[in-house]
Amino acid sequence: MSVSRRILCLWFPRLAAERVLRQRADTLPAPFAIVGEANGAQVLVSLCAQAQAAGLHLGQALRDATAMCPALVHRPAHPVAEAAFLASLRRWAGKFTPWVAQDPPDALALDITGCAPLFGGEGALIDVVAADCAALGLSVRAGIADTRGAAWALARYGGQAGGALAARAHRNGDAIAQEARATRSRASKRRSWEVMATRVRTARALDAAIIAPSGDMAAVLGPLPLAALRLDSAVVDGLQRLGLRHVRDVIALPRAPFARRFGAVALRRLDQALGLEPDPISPARGENHFATRISFPDPIGLRSDIEAGLDRLLPRLCDGLRAKGFGVRALRLQAFRAGGGVSSIEVGLARPADHPARIRPLLLLKLDQIDAGFGIDCLRLHAFATEPLPAVQHAGHLDAAERVQSRASHDTDLDDLIGKLGAKLGPEAVQRLAPAHSHIPAKAAQPLAAAWAAQAVGEAPEWPSPPAPRPLLMFPPEIVGAPEDDPTPPTSFKWRGRMWQTRVALGPERIAPEWWFDMPDWRSGPRDYWRIEVEGGERLWLFYAIGRDMPAGWFCEGEGFWGGAA
C-alpha cells in the first residue's frame, strides 16, 4: 500500500530580528527591527513581536516607523549571516528527517513521510519543534500537508482561511486540519502543571500549527488567498483585477486560457500545490567538515604533552582528508583550558597537504603561543580551509618514477619553506611574482602572497613571448644625460654620475601604454627601447620618450640581459 507524502513547512517570520536578539546577553526591552533597502529607501524587513505589537509593519519606511515608535531600535540587514543562520537551522531540523531543504530567506521544508510516528504523531512532532524553537528564542509557524506548496501556503496563510480549517479542530492532529497550539495533541497525557508550563513556553515560539488532512488539497487550499500559491506579485495583481481573490477561484478556471494569459509558471505552481505535478525536496548536500579532538582525563600544560596530543590528532585528521580526496590549506589548533577560555593558533600551507609530516613542523613553530593557563582539558584540530588534492600518477619505469619523485620532492621543499616563513612572518609577508596580462614590462608581473600564488602561477594562460629580451633587473626610469631632441642612441651619455661609451645598440622596440588606463609614468607617450652594451661590458636598457604631454628625453629602466646584448 502506497504511503501518502507528508511535508512540513517551518516558517520563521522574525528570523532576521531574532537572530540578532539571540546574540545579545540581555533582551532588548525596546521594539527592535532589521532595516534593509528597497527602491533606494530604508524600510523595515524584519520585526520582533514588540515592534509588531506597536503597530509597525514590514515594508514600512524607517522614518515613518521611528515617528510612530521613537523607542525603536534597529540594525542593518545582514543577508550572509542570515543565510548562515538558516543553514544552521537546517542542520537542527535533521533530527526530524534526513530530507530537509532550505526555502530562503526564512523557511525550511521537511519531508516527514514515515517519520512522524517516531515522535508519536504529527502533532507530537510539532510539540518538539515548538519546544526547540522556544529554547532557541525563535518564532515559528508550521504547516503540514501532502505537497510542498500546500505546506508552504498553510504555514504562511493558514490563519486567513476562515472557519473551514480553524473550526475543524481535533485532539489528534495527525489527520484533522487544525489551527491550535502544538501542545494540544498531548494535553490529555500530561499533568495539569506540566501542560500549563509547556503552553507558556511554546506560546512564545509557535504562532500557529496547521495540519491538513491527507487527500483533497483543493479543499485545503481553496479558502487561502492567491499569494499562497507562490506566485509573482504581478500575476497576483493581474488575477485580482479580474475579481479573483482566493485559490478556489483559480482552480475553477480553464487551464489552457489561464496558462496563456498568466504563464506556464503560474499553472505549474498551482499544479504543484494540488499534487498534480511533482515538487520534490532536495536536501542540501552535507558540507565537508574536517576536525578531530582529544580530551584528557587530567589537565596538561607541558609542551611535550601538547606535542604528544598533536601527534595523535594529525594522523586522524589526515586520514579523513585522504578519504575525501582533500588537502588542508589552513588549519587551527584550539586548546580548551580547564579554567575556561580557549587558546588557539592558525597556520597556512603553500600547497594542499594530507600528510602529517608536512603539517606538524608548521604547528610546532607556533606552539609556544598557546597559553595553557591552569591546564588544558581538550585539544581540537580543525582544517577550516581545504582544497581537492588530485592523486599523483607515477610512471611505470623506474627512471621516470625517480624523476617524478625528485621533482615532487623539490616542489614540496619549496612549499614547506614558504609555509615555515609564513608561520614566522605572517602569510602575507612572503610574496612571489605571478604573471600579469600586460605587454608593459613593468606590469608583466604582480606580487602575490606566496602561500596562495602557486595556483595563479601554475594556471596562468600562455602569454606570447616578448619580441625582444627583457633585462634581468628592472627599476623605475632614471634620467640619462643625452641630447633630448635626438631619438638615435647616443654615442656617450651620463647616468648615475658617470659617463658611459656606447659600443653596441640594438633596437628600437616601440611600446605604447594601454589606452584605457591613465598612467602618469606614461604620459610622455610611446617609448622606443634600446638594448645598449657599453665599453665596460655592462648591458643597459634605455628608452627614448617621444614626448607628447611631457618633454622628450632618454631614460634607463633596466640592466643585464641573458647572453650578449643581442
C-alpha positions, 0 to 999 in steps of 0.5 A: 500500500502506497504511503501518502507524502507528508511535508512540513513547512517551518516558517520563521517570520522574525528570523532576521530580528531574532537572530540578532536578539539571540546574540545579545546577553540581555533582551532588548526591552525596546521594539527592535527591527532589521532595516534593509533597502528597497527602491533606494529607501530604508524600510523595515524587513524584519520585526520582533513581536514588540515592534509588531505589537506597536503597530509597525509593519514590514515594508514600512519606511524607517522614518515613518516607523521611528515617528510612530515608535521613537523607542525603536531600535534597529540594525542593518540587514545582514543577508550572509549571516542570515543565510548562515543562520538558516543553514544552521537551522537546517542542520537542527531540523535533521533530527526530524528527517534526513530530507530537509531543504532550505526555502530562503530567506526564512523557511525550511521544508521537511519531508516527514513521510514515515517519520512522524510516528517516531515522535508519536504523531504529527502533532507530537512532532510539532510539540518538539519543534515548538519546544526547540524553537522556544529554547532557541528564542525563535518564532515559528509557524508550521504547516503540514500537508501532502505537497510542498506548496500546500505546506508552504501556503498553510504555514504562511496563510493558514490563519486567513482561511476562515472557519473551514480549517480553524473550526475543524479542530481535533485532539489528534492532529495527525489527520484533522486540519487544525489551527491550535497550539502544538501542545494540544495533541498531548494535553490529555497525557500530561499533568495539569502543571506540566501542560500549563508550563509547556503552553507558556513556553511554546506560546512564545515560539509557535504562532500557529500549527496547521495540519491538513488532512491527507487527500483533497488539497483543493479543499485545503487550499481553496479558502487561502488567498492567491499569494499562497500559491507562490506566485509573482506579485504581478500575476497576483495583481493581474488575477485580482483585477479580474475579481479573483481573490482566493485559490478556489477561484483559480482552480475553477478556471480553464487551464489552457486560457489561464496558462496563456494569459498568466504563464506556464509558471503560474499553472505549474505552481498551482499544479504543484500545490494540488499534487498534480505535478511533482515538487520534490525536496532536495536536501542540501548536500552535507558540507565537508567538515574536517576536525578531530579532538582529544580530551584528557582525563587530567589537565596538561600544560607541558609542551611535550604533552601538547606535542604528544596530543598533536601527534595523535590528532594529525594522523586522524585528521589526515586520514579523513582528508585522504578519504575525501580526496582533500588537502588542508590549506589552513588549519587551527589548533584550539586548546580548551583550558580547564579554567575556561577560555580557549587558546588557539593558533592558525597556520597556512600551507603553500600547497594542499597537504594530507600528510602529517609530516608536512603539517606538524613542523608548521604547528610546532613553530607556533606552539609556544603561543598557546597559553595553557593557563591552569591546564588544558582539558581538550585539544581540537584540530580543525582544517577550516580551509581545504582544497581537492588534492588530485592523486599523483600518477607515477610512471611505470619505469623506474627512471621516470618514477625517480624523476617524478619523485625528485621533482615532487620532492623539490616542489614540496621543499619549496612549499614547506619553506614558504609555509615555515616563513609564513608561520614566522612572518605572517602569510602575507609577508612572503610574496612571489611574482605571478604573471600579469596580462600586460605587454608593459614590462613593468606590469608583466608581473604582480606580487602575490602572497606566496602561500596562495600564488602557486595556483595563479602561477601554475594556471596562468594562460600562455602569454606570447613571448616578448619580441625582444629580451627583457633585462634581468633587473628592472627599476623605475626610469632614471634620467640619462644625460643625452641630447633630448631632441635626438631619438638615435642612441647616443654615442656617450651619455651620463647616468648615475654620475658617470659617463658611459661609451656606447659600443653596441645598440640594438633596437628600437622596440616601440611600446605604447601604454594601454589606452584605457588606463591613465598612467602618469609614468606614461604620459610622455607617450610611446617609448622606443627601447634600446638594448645598449652594451657599453665599453665596460661590458655592462648591458643597459636598457634605455628608452627614448620618450617621444614626448607628447604631454611631457618633454622628450628625453632618454631614460634607463629602466633596466640592466643585464640581459641573458647572453650578449646584448643581442 
